[in-house]
């Protein structure tokens, strides 16, 4: 018989100074502890202890030369958390905030997310504390080469398949893949998010943003509503926010905010034209990490130093980074009468914020369910690579839609309470956990 507090005490003792990892573990264990206690097979197989310990944590030195000829040193990581149901799979994050604890929390979340996609993928994550902010193209190329010169030893198309995340987009995947190909003399599906002309999948760049909107559509339908005419607040201005703005517009909704570290944009007209989407991509590619120039370009309002959660809307989508939405933000969202929060960043909301949403009966979709479209299409890219095939955008999009519906329905199946309220976070954790736990039991220790 497990008790949450005892179990977490042990996790805290074993993972000191890793608050994000501890937060992610607590959230999952809280959801699944009754399922575990009701299932002697999970207890006998020590699933909780085993699933919270990474298979391995790899850390390595990355030396590279900046444009002034100075040698720089960063730290690279790959956390291979669980391959119980498939090869380790998960993105690479290049961001100044990256620590070993960040990597562990992201890899842990990825286990359950990947299990939900219906595809056979395990959980992993990697990256570096390297910040692309202000770096030239040549510097990014040199960094990526050096990073892959170490990482290639640990990955492979049937072993561990990295992809992009914050700070790692199409350009970085290209540089990383080029170095892997050079070292290994092979073209395989070792990375996803590749260019369409060299093994990439249609719809992968848009997949996370499209997927979260498909998820929201399913949520709305489940509760007798539709996307058309809804006002939406989004944070971030990167790849995920871009895909979300495009799909929201296609579905007849209006995205009125995007944000950066410098503040947020309020665009009453909506971020809803190809010109605005192209500009978002331009802003991101410039590596300046600011969103302010959008305001003068499109006659929108720029609100410095604040988050977009104070804007009255129908749906909110945190699309930036972990813990970007806290209890105070949650209160303001609840005060505005918002009924749907679709977390699209990984662990974008603090535990207290989620608690506030639960108490207020706000429907909260967790990142590991809502943002799974990105890794799902990565899985489809792996399938295409293994078959040496290239599918049309229509085929990939149809698969993505089906997968997001399946994830939604699994959340409802495991998350609906006796009063009918759907706790999507609990449902996602239980559904993902059962799949991985059963695989671990089947395969022995
Ligand atoms: O957080 C995520 O799911 C990603 N960054 C995408 C991972 C992937 O392997 O496509």
Boltz pocket constraint, residues with backbone or C-beta under 6 A from the ligand:
constraints:
  - pocket:
      binder: B
      contacts: [[A, 89], [A, 90], [A, 91], [A, 92], [A, 161], [A, 162], [A, 163], [A, 164], [A, 165], [A, 166], [A, 192], [A, 346], [A, 371], [A, 372], [A, 374], [A, 375], [A, 376], [A, 378]]
      max_distance: 6.0
